[in-house]
């Protein structure tokens, strides 16, 4: 019982540390915001390509494989650029670029041009995922376990919001509005990391 009580107190203490650290909380908020956009893309870009460009399922599968490989490439090369630019700066840059690339993805006149921006979005998306997670974990080295749990919750929250907001935007404003809104959301995430978190 004593061991269990001490474990519970340690867990509670870890959460208190996280919630009393403004920079850590801001990182979690920024991660939730950035995940909102990524989840929306995962859910809706297949239907967009099918409806807008009339591509076949087989073609989309090939495009999707290429996108995944580019995302993984962004993950793998993040360490090199993080050493050059720093985790915070890399998080900001990748989020800003993701926001910029969102718009032409959904307003381009043909799928080849649109897909060029999808590739760019996937690469910087991989960089964004790794750099924001790494930057968040560095906020509290003494409470990484608790911070990791909070980060998972923030990502899940962002995913749920992405699905809900994406559906609402599509119903009211179509795919062009979808691109503009989620582009702006990514830029908002960049601003959170820029002004509310520390290196």
N, C-alpha and C positions, 0 to 999 in steps of 0.2 A: 504494500500500500504506500509506503514511504517513497519507494522508487517511482511508482506511478504518479504520486503527487508531485515529486520533483520534476518528472518529465512534463507534466501539465504546466507547472510553473515556468519551466524553461520555454515551452512553446508560447505561453502567454507573453512572457518577457520578449521573445523574438518578434511577435506581432506588434507589441508596443513600440519596440525600436523602429520597426518599419513605418508605422503610422505617425511616429513623431519626427521622421526624417522627411523634410519637404522635397528634397531632391529625389529620394527614392520613390516617393509617392508620385511625383511628376513623371518619372521614368515609366512607372506602371500605367499612368494615364496616357502617356505618349504611345506606349506599346498597344494599349487597347484601341486607341484611335487608328494606328497604322494597321492593326489586324482587321479593323472594320473594312478597309478598302480591299485587302487581300482576299478576305472571305467572300466579299461581293463579286470579285472577279472570278473566283473559283466556281461560284454558283451560276453566274449568268453569262459568262463569255461564250460558252458553247451555244446557248440558245441565240445569242446575238449573231454569231457567225452563220448559224443555220438559217435564221430568219432574214438577215440583212444581205448575205452574200450567196445564199443557197448552195453552200458547199456540202459535199457528201460526208457521211459519218466517217468513212475511211480517210478522207482528206483531213478531217478535223483531228482524228486520232494521231496522224503523223505530225500535225502542227502542235498538238498537245505534248507529244514526246519531245519535240524540239524545245518547247517552252520549259519543260521540266529540266532538261539537260542544262539549259542556260541558267535556270534558277540555282541548280547545284553548283555550276561554275561560279556564280556570284558568291555562294557560300564559301567555296574553297579559297577564293582569292581575297577574301575579306581581311585575313590576318596581315597580309603584306601591306595593304593600304591603311589598315588601322595603325600600324607602326609608323607610317609616314604622316598621317593626318590626325591621328587620335580617334578614339572611339566616338566621342561626342560629335566631333566635326563630321566624321564619316556617317553617323546616324542622320545628322541634319541634311547633308548633301544628298544621301540616298533617298530620303523622304521627299525632299524638294523635287528631285528628278522624277521620282515615281508620280508625283502630282502632276508634273508637266507632261509626262508621257501618257497619262490617262486620257487626256482630251482627244488627241489625234487618233488614239486607238478606236474611239467610238464615232468619229466624224469623218474618217478617211473614206474616199469614194470607192476603193476596192480592197479586197482582203489582203493582197500582197503588201500594200502600203500600211494598212492597219497592223498586219502581222509583224512588220519591221519594228513598230513601236511596242508590240507585245513582247518581242524579244528583248528590247531595251528595258522594258518594265520588269521582265523576269530577272534579268541580270542584276539590276539595281535592287530588285525585291529580295534576291538572295543576300546581297550585301546588307540591305536594311535589316533583315531578320537576324543575321548574325551580329551585326554591330550594335543594334539596339538591345539585344539580349545581353551581350557582353558588357555594354555600358551600364545597364541596369544592375547586373550582378556585382559590378565594381563599386556600387554606391555604399554597400554595407558588407565588407569582407567578414565581419564577425557574425553575421546573421544570414548567411547565404542560403541555408536550407529553408528558412521561413520566407525569404525573399523569392526563392524559386517557386514556392507554393503560391505566393501572391502573384507572381508573374504568370503562372499557368492559369490562374483565375482571371487575370486581366486579358489574356489572350482569348479565353473562352467567352468572356463578356464582349470583346470586340467582334468575335465571330458571330455571336447572336445578333449584335447590333447591325453588322454588315448585311446579314440576311434580311432583317426587318426593314432597314433603311433602303436597301437595294430594291426590294419588292415595291415599296411605296413610291420611290422615285420613278421606277419603270412605269407604274400605273399612271402617274400624273404627268411625267415629262419625257418619257421615252428614253432611248439609249443615249441620245446626245446630252440630255439633262443628266443622265447617269454619269457620263464621263466628266462633266463639269463639276458636279457635286462631289464625287469621290476624289477628283483631283484636288479640290479645295480642302477636303478632309485630310488628305495626306499633307498638304502644306500646313494645315493647322497642327498636325502632329510634329512637323519640323519646328514650328514656332515654340511648341511646348518644350522640346528638347533644347532648343537654342536659349531660351530665356528663363526656364524654370529648373534646369538641372545643372549640376556641376561636373567638371571633368573628372 
